[in-house]
Amino acid sequence: MIILIYIPKCFHLKSNDHIMSAIPRRITKELTRLNKSPPPGMTVSVDDKDIRYLKIALEGPDSSPYQGGLFYLEMYLGDQYPMVPQRLDS
């Protein structure tokens, strides 16, 4: 199985980018970690215009009633993330 996390080129930031101050370091750190070591059965893509908006696809776990299923979620990491929990829509 191939897990792909798509981070648009405009969000590949360097420490001296003026945009960096608008995006919490925590979000870029977590996306980088997901890209390097994604959980099995999970695909995450970042919106082209807003790095805080994520689209997630999850495969149902083996040996469960959800096996073979594919589940789609949308997650928005608000301005106060991680101090305020993220919003999750299905």
Secondary structure, 3 states (H helix, E strand, C coil): CCCCEECCHHHCCCCCCHHHHHCCHHHHHHHHHHHHCCCCCEEEEECCCCCCEEEEEEECCCCCCCCCCEEEEEEECCCCCCCCCCEEEC
